[in-house]
Amino acid sequence: MPIDLIFLGRLEDVAGAGQRAAALQPSVDAVIDSLEPELAQALRAPNVKLAVNGILLRDTDAPVLRDGDEIAFLPPVSGG
């Protein structure tokens, strides 16, 4: 079973879709490395936040991924 990748805001434009499936990898970094270079670069921006199964991460190497997990990539939020 693959993992689900969710792209929000401007990251959806870079990814070309709001959601896609990806092969299970040992870490979030490995998942990002498996994506096309332009998207991987956008996801590695220092202001992009990550959530695995709804829990915000501080370190992309921290969680052990499992089949069916969901990784959400959240761009910086601005407003007025």
Biopython code that builds the backbone (N, CA, C, O; Angstrom):
import numpy as np
from Bio.PDB.StructureBuilder import StructureBuilder

atoms = [
    (1, "MET", "N", (0.853, -1.180, 0.000)),
    (1, "MET", "CA", (0.000, 0.000, 0.000)),
    (1, "MET", "C", (0.896, 1.239, 0.000)),
    (1, "MET", "O", (1.833, 1.320, 0.794)),
    (2, "PRO", "N", (0.627, 2.178, -0.856)),
    (2, "PRO", "CA", (1.457, 3.397, -0.911)),
    (2, "PRO", "C", (1.096, 4.377, 0.205)),
    (2, "PRO", "O", (0.143, 4.174, 0.957)),
    (3, "ILE", "N", (1.883, 5.435, 0.285)),
    (3, "ILE", "CA", (1.558, 6.529, 1.188)),
    (3, "ILE", "C", (0.924, 7.649, 0.375)),
    (3, "ILE", "O", (1.132, 7.743, -0.835)),
    (4, "ASP", "N", (0.159, 8.486, 1.037)),
    (4, "ASP", "CA", (-0.510, 9.605, 0.370)),
    (4, "ASP", "C", (0.248, 10.890, 0.647)),
    (4, "ASP", "O", (0.626, 11.167, 1.785)),
    (5, "LEU", "N", (0.466, 11.671, -0.397)),
    (5, "LEU", "CA", (1.089, 12.980, -0.267)),
    (5, "LEU", "C", (0.032, 14.034, -0.539)),
    (5, "LEU", "O", (-0.674, 13.957, -1.545)),
    (6, "ILE", "N", (-0.086, 15.011, 0.339)),
    (6, "ILE", "CA", (-1.054, 16.090, 0.221)),
    (6, "ILE", "C", (-0.278, 17.399, 0.063)),
    (6, "ILE", "O", (0.596, 17.709, 0.872)),
    (7, "PHE", "N", (-0.598, 18.156, -0.973)),
    (7, "PHE", "CA", (0.069, 19.427, -1.245)),
    (7, "PHE", "C", (-0.958, 20.552, -1.100)),
    (7, "PHE", "O", (-1.994, 20.545, -1.766)),
    (8, "LEU", "N", (-0.670, 21.499, -0.242)),
    (8, "LEU", "CA", (-1.599, 22.600, 0.014)),
    (8, "LEU", "C", (-1.052, 23.906, -0.549)),
    (8, "LEU", "O", (0.157, 24.064, -0.714)),
    (9, "GLY", "N", (-1.951, 24.838, -0.840)),
    (9, "GLY", "CA", (-1.573, 26.172, -1.302)),
    (9, "GLY", "C", (-0.764, 26.142, -2.582)),
    (9, "GLY", "O", (-1.082, 25.403, -3.512)),
    (10, "ARG", "N", (0.284, 26.951, -2.624)),
    (10, "ARG", "CA", (1.106, 27.055, -3.834)),
    (10, "ARG", "C", (1.826, 25.753, -4.158)),
    (10, "ARG", "O", (2.214, 25.533, -5.306)),
    (11, "LEU", "N", (2.011, 24.887, -3.164)),
    (11, "LEU", "CA", (2.667, 23.603, -3.398)),
    (11, "LEU", "C", (1.828, 22.712, -4.303)),
    (11, "LEU", "O", (2.366, 21.873, -5.025)),
    (12, "GLU", "N", (0.523, 22.890, -4.266)),
    (12, "GLU", "CA", (-0.357, 22.145, -5.172)),
    (12, "GLU", "C", (-0.045, 22.508, -6.621)),
    (12, "GLU", "O", (-0.048, 21.640, -7.494)),
    (13, "ASP", "N", (0.224, 23.787, -6.876)),
    (13, "ASP", "CA", (0.567, 24.220, -8.232)),
    (13, "ASP", "C", (1.876, 23.594, -8.692)),
    (13, "ASP", "O", (1.981, 23.137, -9.830)),
    (14, "VAL", "N", (2.872, 23.570, -7.814)),
    (14, "VAL", "CA", (4.171, 22.995, -8.170)),
    (14, "VAL", "C", (4.043, 21.490, -8.414)),
    (14, "VAL", "O", (4.658, 20.949, -9.333)),
    (15, "ALA", "N", (3.243, 20.823, -7.587)),
    (15, "ALA", "CA", (3.061, 19.370, -7.710)),
    (15, "ALA", "C", (2.165, 18.994, -8.879)),
    (15, "ALA", "O", (2.222, 17.863, -9.361)),
    (16, "GLY", "N", (1.341, 19.921, -9.341)),
    (16, "GLY", "CA", (0.425, 19.630, -10.431)),
    (16, "GLY", "C", (-0.859, 18.957, -9.989)),
    (16, "GLY", "O", (-1.703, 18.621, -10.820)),
    (17, "ALA", "N", (-1.016, 18.757, -8.684)),
    (17, "ALA", "CA", (-2.219, 18.138, -8.118)),
    (17, "ALA", "C", (-2.199, 18.365, -6.617)),
    (17, "ALA", "O", (-1.148, 18.637, -6.036)),
    (18, "GLY", "N", (-3.342, 18.254, -6.002)),
    (18, "GLY", "CA", (-3.429, 18.416, -4.560)),
    (18, "GLY", "C", (-3.051, 17.175, -3.791)),
    (18, "GLY", "O", (-2.770, 17.238, -2.594)),
    (19, "GLN", "N", (-3.043, 16.034, -4.481)),
    (19, "GLN", "CA", (-2.769, 14.775, -3.796)),
    (19, "GLN", "C", (-2.176, 13.804, -4.794)),
    (19, "GLN", "O", (-2.506, 13.828, -5.979)),
    (20, "ARG", "N", (-1.295, 12.949, -4.299)),
    (20, "ARG", "CA", (-0.774, 11.858, -5.123)),
    (20, "ARG", "C", (-0.284, 10.743, -4.210)),
    (20, "ARG", "O", (-0.008, 10.953, -3.029)),
    (21, "ALA", "N", (-0.186, 9.574, -4.779)),
    (21, "ALA", "CA", (0.340, 8.425, -4.048)),
    (21, "ALA", "C", (1.832, 8.314, -4.331)),
    (21, "ALA", "O", (2.300, 8.685, -5.407)),
    (22, "ALA", "N", (2.568, 7.802, -3.358)),
    (22, "ALA", "CA", (4.002, 7.583, -3.520)),
    (22, "ALA", "C", (4.363, 6.245, -2.887)),
    (22, "ALA", "O", (3.672, 5.751, -1.996)),
    (23, "ALA", "N", (5.455, 5.674, -3.368)),
    (23, "ALA", "CA", (5.931, 4.419, -2.797)),
    (23, "ALA", "C", (6.428, 4.657, -1.374)),
    (23, "ALA", "O", (6.985, 5.709, -1.063)),
    (24, "LEU", "N", (6.218, 3.675, -0.533)),
    (24, "LEU", "CA", (6.684, 3.748, 0.845)),
    (24, "LEU", "C", (8.207, 3.844, 0.845)),
    (24, "LEU", "O", (8.884, 3.085, 0.152)),
    (25, "GLN", "N", (8.735, 4.774, 1.622)),
    (25, "GLN", "CA", (10.167, 4.988, 1.786)),
    (25, "GLN", "C", (10.479, 4.954, 3.286)),
    (25, "GLN", "O", (9.559, 5.057, 4.097)),
    (26, "PRO", "N", (11.738, 4.812, 3.671)),
    (26, "PRO", "CA", (12.067, 4.726, 5.100)),
    (26, "PRO", "C", (11.946, 6.041, 5.871)),
    (26, "PRO", "O", (11.868, 6.031, 7.100)),
    (27, "SER", "N", (11.930, 7.178, 5.157)),
    (27, "SER", "CA", (11.841, 8.465, 5.854)),
    (27, "SER", "C", (11.167, 9.492, 4.956)),
    (27, "SER", "O", (11.014, 9.283, 3.753)),
    (28, "VAL", "N", (10.768, 10.600, 5.559)),
    (28, "VAL", "CA", (10.180, 11.700, 4.790)),
    (28, "VAL", "C", (11.208, 12.248, 3.806)),
    (28, "VAL", "O", (10.870, 12.559, 2.663)),
    (29, "ASP", "N", (12.461, 12.367, 4.245)),
    (29, "ASP", "CA", (13.511, 12.843, 3.339)),
    (29, "ASP", "C", (13.618, 11.953, 2.101)),
    (29, "ASP", "O", (13.768, 12.454, 0.987)),
    (30, "ALA", "N", (13.543, 10.650, 2.290)),
    (30, "ALA", "CA", (13.615, 9.722, 1.159)),
    (30, "ALA", "C", (12.417, 9.889, 0.231)),
    (30, "ALA", "O", (12.560, 9.777, -0.987)),
    (31, "VAL", "N", (11.246, 10.154, 0.788)),
    (31, "VAL", "CA", (10.056, 10.405, -0.035)),
    (31, "VAL", "C", (10.289, 11.653, -0.885)),
    (31, "VAL", "O", (10.044, 11.637, -2.091)),
    (32, "ILE", "N", (10.755, 12.721, -0.265)),
    (32, "ILE", "CA", (11.005, 13.967, -1.000)),
    (32, "ILE", "C", (12.062, 13.738, -2.081)),
    (32, "ILE", "O", (11.924, 14.234, -3.199)),
    (33, "ASP", "N", (13.116, 12.991, -1.752)),
    (33, "ASP", "CA", (14.170, 12.693, -2.730)),
    (33, "ASP", "C", (13.642, 11.935, -3.938)),
    (33, "ASP", "O", (14.213, 12.032, -5.024)),
    (34, "SER", "N", (12.561, 11.180, -3.766)),
    (34, "SER", "CA", (12.017, 10.375, -4.864)),
    (34, "SER", "C", (11.156, 11.191, -5.833)),
    (34, "SER", "O", (10.750, 10.683, -6.878)),
    (35, "LEU", "N", (10.879, 12.441, -5.495)),
    (35, "LEU", "CA", (10.031, 13.298, -6.327)),
    (35, "LEU", "C", (10.872, 14.057, -7.346)),
    (35, "LEU", "O", (12.099, 14.099, -7.249)),
    (36, "GLU", "N", (10.194, 14.657, -8.326)),
    (36, "GLU", "CA", (10.917, 15.428, -9.330)),
    (36, "GLU", "C", (11.650, 16.600, -8.667)),
    (36, "GLU", "O", (11.173, 17.146, -7.673)),
    (37, "PRO", "N", (12.807, 16.986, -9.213)),
    (37, "PRO", "CA", (13.674, 17.976, -8.560)),
    (37, "PRO", "C", (13.005, 19.313, -8.218)),
    (37, "PRO", "O", (13.232, 19.846, -7.132)),
    (38, "GLU", "N", (12.199, 19.854, -9.106)),
    (38, "GLU", "CA", (11.552, 21.142, -8.833)),
    (38, "GLU", "C", (10.623, 21.051, -7.625)),
    (38, "GLU", "O", (10.604, 21.945, -6.779)),
    (39, "LEU", "N", (9.858, 19.970, -7.553)),
    (39, "LEU", "CA", (8.944, 19.780, -6.429)),
    (39, "LEU", "C", (9.730, 19.525, -5.145)),
    (39, "LEU", "O", (9.409, 20.094, -4.102)),
    (40, "ALA", "N", (10.754, 18.680, -5.210)),
    (40, "ALA", "CA", (11.572, 18.395, -4.022)),
    (40, "ALA", "C", (12.177, 19.677, -3.473)),
    (40, "ALA", "O", (12.197, 19.880, -2.259)),
    (41, "GLN", "N", (12.665, 20.535, -4.341)),
    (41, "GLN", "CA", (13.254, 21.805, -3.903)),
    (41, "GLN", "C", (12.211, 22.670, -3.204)),
    (41, "GLN", "O", (12.499, 23.268, -2.166)),
    (42, "ALA", "N", (11.004, 22.744, -3.760)),
    (42, "ALA", "CA", (9.933, 23.540, -3.144)),
    (42, "ALA", "C", (9.544, 22.977, -1.775)),
    (42, "ALA", "O", (9.266, 23.738, -0.848)),
    (43, "LEU", "N", (9.523, 21.653, -1.645)),
    (43, "LEU", "CA", (9.133, 21.029, -0.381)),
    (43, "LEU", "C", (10.203, 21.189, 0.690)),
    (43, "LEU", "O", (9.903, 21.128, 1.882)),
    (44, "ARG", "N", (11.445, 21.392, 0.274)),
    (44, "ARG", "CA", (12.547, 21.555, 1.227)),
    (44, "ARG", "C", (12.749, 23.012, 1.669)),
    (44, "ARG", "O", (13.644, 23.301, 2.464)),
    (45, "ALA", "N", (11.929, 23.913, 1.163)),
    (45, "ALA", "CA", (12.040, 25.320, 1.575)),
    (45, "ALA", "C", (11.901, 25.396, 3.094)),
    (45, "ALA", "O", (11.085, 24.679, 3.673)),
    (46, "PRO", "N", (12.680, 26.247, 3.741)),
    (46, "PRO", "CA", (12.683, 26.284, 5.211)),
    (46, "PRO", "C", (11.343, 26.658, 5.838)),
    (46, "PRO", "O", (11.092, 26.336, 6.999)),
    (47, "ASN", "N", (10.487, 27.330, 5.084)),
    (47, "ASN", "CA", (9.206, 27.750, 5.661)),
    (47, "ASN", "C", (8.063, 26.782, 5.366)),
    (47, "ASN", "O", (6.923, 27.066, 5.732)),
    (48, "VAL", "N", (8.329, 25.650, 4.715)),
    (48, "VAL", "CA", (7.304, 24.634, 4.459)),
    (48, "VAL", "C", (7.247, 23.707, 5.668)),
    (48, "VAL", "O", (8.265, 23.163, 6.097)),
    (49, "LYS", "N", (6.053, 23.534, 6.208)),
    (49, "LYS", "CA", (5.833, 22.647, 7.357)),
    (49, "LYS", "C", (5.340, 21.293, 6.857)),
    (49, "LYS", "O", (4.741, 21.193, 5.786)),
    (50, "LEU", "N", (5.600, 20.256, 7.648)),
    (50, "LEU", "CA", (5.189, 18.901, 7.300)),
    (50, "LEU", "C", (4.335, 18.324, 8.418)),
    (50, "LEU", "O", (4.557, 18.600, 9.597)),
    (51, "ALA", "N", (3.358, 17.524, 8.028)),
    (51, "ALA", "CA", (2.563, 16.789, 9.005)),
    (51, "ALA", "C", (2.445, 15.343, 8.522)),
    (51, "ALA", "O", (2.161, 15.093, 7.350)),
    (52, "VAL", "N", (2.660, 14.414, 9.417)),
    (52, "VAL", "CA", (2.457, 12.997, 9.116)),
    (52, "VAL", "C", (1.266, 12.541, 9.926)),
    (52, "VAL", "O", (1.269, 12.593, 11.156)),
    (53, "ASN", "N", (0.243, 12.093, 9.213)),
    (53, "ASN", "CA", (-0.998, 11.647, 9.853)),
    (53, "ASN", "C", (-1.559, 12.708, 10.802)),
    (53, "ASN", "O", (-2.063, 12.397, 11.881)),
    (54, "GLY", "N", (-1.458, 13.969, 10.370)),
    (54, "GLY", "CA", (-2.042, 15.067, 11.121)),
    (54, "GLY", "C", (-1.181, 15.626, 12.239)),
    (54, "GLY", "O", (-1.614, 16.537, 12.944)),
    (55, "ILE", "N", (0.030, 15.105, 12.421)),
    (55, "ILE", "CA", (0.913, 15.584, 13.481)),
    (55, "ILE", "C", (2.064, 16.362, 12.848)),
    (55, "ILE", "O", (2.810, 15.822, 12.030)),
    (56, "LEU", "N", (2.206, 17.640, 13.232)),
    (56, "LEU", "CA", (3.284, 18.469, 12.688)),
    (56, "LEU", "C", (4.642, 17.934, 13.111)),
    (56, "LEU", "O", (4.837, 17.516, 14.252)),
    (57, "LEU", "N", (5.580, 17.958, 12.163)),
    (57, "LEU", "CA", (6.932, 17.472, 12.424)),
    (57, "LEU", "C", (7.897, 18.630, 12.612)),
    (57, "LEU", "O", (7.691, 19.725, 12.089)),
    (58, "ARG", "N", (8.943, 18.366, 13.362)),
    (58, "ARG", "CA", (10.053, 19.309, 13.475)),
    (58, "ARG", "C", (11.266, 18.780, 12.720)),
    (58, "ARG", "O", (12.122, 19.563, 12.309)),
    (59, "ASP", "N", (11.357, 17.481, 12.533)),
    (59, "ASP", "CA", (12.509, 16.836, 11.909)),
    (59, "ASP", "C", (11.999, 15.834, 10.869)),
    (59, "ASP", "O", (11.230, 14.933, 11.202)),
    (60, "THR", "N", (12.427, 15.989, 9.609)),
    (60, "THR", "CA", (11.910, 15.120, 8.548)),
    (60, "THR", "C", (12.408, 13.688, 8.667)),
    (60, "THR", "O", (11.854, 12.798, 8.023)),
    (61, "ASP", "N", (13.427, 13.439, 9.464)),
    (61, "ASP", "CA", (13.925, 12.072, 9.649)),
    (61, "ASP", "C", (13.235, 11.350, 10.803)),
    (61, "ASP", "O", (13.404, 10.142, 10.962)),
    (62, "ALA", "N", (12.463, 12.071, 11.605)),
    (62, "ALA", "CA", (11.930, 11.533, 12.856)),
    (62, "ALA", "C", (10.978, 10.345, 12.704)),
    (62, "ALA", "O", (11.230, 9.306, 13.313)),
    (63, "PRO", "N", (9.901, 10.443, 11.927)),
    (63, "PRO", "CA", (8.933, 9.344, 11.966)),
    (63, "PRO", "C", (9.367, 8.156, 11.109)),
    (63, "PRO", "O", (10.048, 8.316, 10.096)),
    (64, "VAL", "N", (8.964, 6.981, 11.533)),
    (64, "VAL", "CA", (9.098, 5.795, 10.707)),
    (64, "VAL", "C", (7.799, 5.685, 9.936)),
    (64, "VAL", "O", (6.727, 5.578, 10.530)),
    (65, "LEU", "N", (7.889, 5.711, 8.617)),
    (65, "LEU", "CA", (6.677, 5.682, 7.795)),
    (65, "LEU", "C", (6.164, 4.262, 7.641)),
    (65, "LEU", "O", (6.932, 3.300, 7.625)),
    (66, "ARG", "N", (4.849, 4.155, 7.529)),
    (66, "ARG", "CA", (4.182, 2.858, 7.353)),
    (66, "ARG", "C", (3.208, 2.958, 6.185)),
    (66, "ARG", "O", (2.780, 4.046, 5.801)),
    (67, "ASP", "N", (2.870, 1.802, 5.635)),
    (67, "ASP", "CA", (1.882, 1.759, 4.557)),
    (67, "ASP", "C", (0.638, 2.535, 4.957)),
    (67, "ASP", "O", (0.144, 2.407, 6.077)),
    (68, "GLY", "N", (0.138, 3.339, 4.031)),
    (68, "GLY", "CA", (-1.096, 4.070, 4.257)),
    (68, "GLY", "C", (-0.937, 5.395, 4.976)),
    (68, "GLY", "O", (-1.919, 6.118, 5.150)),
    (69, "ASP", "N", (0.289, 5.739, 5.405)),
    (69, "ASP", "CA", (0.495, 7.027, 6.062)),
    (69, "ASP", "C", (0.196, 8.174, 5.103)),
    (69, "ASP", "O", (0.215, 8.009, 3.884)),
    (70, "GLU", "N", (-0.079, 9.334, 5.680)),
    (70, "GLU", "CA", (-0.335, 10.542, 4.909)),
    (70, "GLU", "C", (0.673, 11.610, 5.315)),
    (70, "GLU", "O", (0.843, 11.907, 6.498)),
    (71, "ILE", "N", (1.339, 12.182, 4.313)),
    (71, "ILE", "CA", (2.246, 13.291, 4.551)),
    (71, "ILE", "C", (1.638, 14.519, 3.908)),
    (71, "ILE", "O", (1.369, 14.529, 2.707)),
    (72, "ALA", "N", (1.419, 15.556, 4.704)),
    (72, "ALA", "CA", (0.891, 16.817, 4.195)),
    (72, "ALA", "C", (2.008, 17.855, 4.205)),
    (72, "ALA", "O", (2.756, 17.973, 5.175)),
    (73, "PHE", "N", (2.105, 18.597, 3.119)),
    (73, "PHE", "CA", (3.097, 19.671, 2.987)),
    (73, "PHE", "C", (2.341, 20.991, 3.036)),
    (73, "PHE", "O", (1.477, 21.253, 2.199)),
    (74, "LEU", "N", (2.671, 21.820, 4.022)),
    (74, "LEU", "CA", (1.944, 23.050, 4.266)),
    (74, "LEU", "C", (2.833, 24.259, 3.977)),
    (74, "LEU", "O", (3.868, 24.436, 4.619)),
    (75, "PRO", "N", (2.436, 25.082, 3.024)),
    (75, "PRO", "CA", (3.224, 26.271, 2.715)),
    (75, "PRO", "C", (3.061, 27.311, 3.807)),
    (75, "PRO", "O", (2.182, 27.192, 4.661)),
    (76, "PRO", "N", (3.913, 28.336, 3.780)),
    (76, "PRO", "CA", (3.741, 29.409, 4.760)),
    (76, "PRO", "C", (2.376, 30.079, 4.597)),
    (76, "PRO", "O", (1.861, 30.215, 3.488)),
    (77, "VAL", "N", (1.816, 30.485, 5.706)),
    (77, "VAL", "CA", (0.500, 31.117, 5.686)),
    (77, "VAL", "C", (0.691, 32.621, 5.850)),
    (77, "VAL", "O", (1.432, 33.084, 6.717)),
    (78, "SER", "N", (0.009, 33.357, 5.002)),
    (78, "SER", "CA", (0.030, 34.806, 5.155)),
    (78, "SER", "C", (-1.399, 35.305, 5.096)),
    (78, "SER", "O", (-2.284, 34.636, 4.562)),
    (79, "GLY", "N", (-1.603, 36.428, 5.622)),
    (79, "GLY", "CA", (-2.964, 36.972, 5.608)),
    (79, "GLY", "C", (-2.930, 38.435, 5.988)),
    (79, "GLY", "O", (-1.881, 39.023, 6.252)),
    (80, "GLY", "N", (-4.102, 38.982, 6.005)),
    (80, "GLY", "CA", (-4.128, 40.394, 6.324)),
    (80, "GLY", "C", (-5.390, 40.777, 7.011)),
    (80, "GLY", "O", (-5.577, 41.944, 7.354)),
]
sb = StructureBuilder()
sb.init_structure("model")
sb.init_model(0)
sb.init_chain("A")
sb.init_seg("    ")
for serial, (resi, resn, name, xyz) in enumerate(atoms, 1):
    if name == "N":
        sb.init_residue(resn, " ", resi, " ")
    sb.init_atom(name, np.array(xyz, "f"), 0.0, 1.0, " ", f" {name:<3s}", serial, name[0])
structure = sb.get_structure()
